Amino acid sequence: MALAEIQARIAAATAAAGRPPGSVTLIAVSKVQPADRVAQVLQQGQRVFGENYVQEAAGKWPAWRAQFPGVELHMIGPLQTNKAKQAVELFDAIHTLDRVSLAEKLARLAQSRGACPELFIQVNTGAEPQKAGILPEALDGFLLRVRGLDLAPLGLMCIPPEGADPVPHFRMLAAMAARNGLACLSMGMSGDFEAAIAEGATHVRVGSAIFGARAYAAG
Ligand SMILES: *Cc1c(COP(=O)(O)O)cnc(C)c1O
């Protein structure tokens, strides 16, 4: 089965990097996948999932959560400020904190709820105009503002440019996290998660390699 194979490859890459077993979390990216494929992976014991769209996740996860205790949901797609309230109620982690207005909204929600999902700051390591994320040179200043709002991000997230060697992007992200005292790195997808683990990824986001190709391109 694809899930077992991906788990084995993660374990091998973790060991090859000289890192402790279990130090990499597999986020199974289930966006736009048919329900039967996701149910199969749940039945095989996978509990950590990634979704890109608040609306889609809100439609399908409450029922699965009731059926499979211990599900952990990670938001990995762009988050509109007007969906932030719904997102913090639904997700255990948000990987796409990418602007001050969203940080301010999340801080207000955290205060009124007394709880906040785990937060990752998305960095646009390739400085691509069409891509979300804080530019690398703006990261340290952004992080100061976020921390000034009493939010405590755990780590950084990136999506390297299509077709480029991802390794320099992974290294850049790891260096930015290290100098800012951030422990977690959300990086690596179906095509490059082993390279990401070699560079220190703590969370890999793997979709198509587990579930098969998505029916339509999404995010
Ligand atoms: C869709 C998506 C993934 C998973 O991509 P695959 O190539 O199918 O593994 C990972 N991260 C983000 C941000 C995504 O949007």
The ligand as a MOL file (V3000), in Angstrom:
LIG
                    3D

  0  0  0     0  0            999 V3000
M  V30 BEGIN CTAB
M  V30 COUNTS 15 15 0 0 0
M  V30 BEGIN ATOM
M  V30 1 C -1.2170 19.9220 -2.4770 0
M  V30 2 C -0.1330 20.3180 -1.5550 0
M  V30 3 C 0.8030 19.3800 -1.0790 0
M  V30 4 C 0.8430 17.9470 -1.5330 0
M  V30 5 O 1.3640 17.8830 -2.8170 0
M  V30 6 P 1.7690 16.4720 -3.4800 0
M  V30 7 O 2.7090 16.8660 -4.5560 0
M  V30 8 O 0.5090 15.8540 -3.9680 0
M  V30 9 O 2.4250 15.6570 -2.4370 0
M  V30 10 C 1.7450 19.8130 -0.1620 0
M  V30 11 N 1.7860 21.0820 0.2690 0
M  V30 12 C 0.9130 22.0170 -0.1670 0
M  V30 13 C 1.0080 23.4070 0.3480 0
M  V30 14 C -0.0600 21.6630 -1.0950 0
M  V30 15 O -0.9130 22.6080 -1.5400 0
M  V30 END ATOM
M  V30 BEGIN BOND
M  V30 1 1 1 2
M  V30 2 1 2 3
M  V30 3 2 2 14
M  V30 4 1 3 4
M  V30 5 2 3 10
M  V30 6 1 4 5
M  V30 7 1 5 6
M  V30 8 2 6 7
M  V30 9 1 6 8
M  V30 10 1 6 9
M  V30 11 1 10 11
M  V30 12 2 11 12
M  V30 13 1 12 13
M  V30 14 1 12 14
M  V30 15 1 14 15
M  V30 END BOND
M  V30 END CTAB
M  END
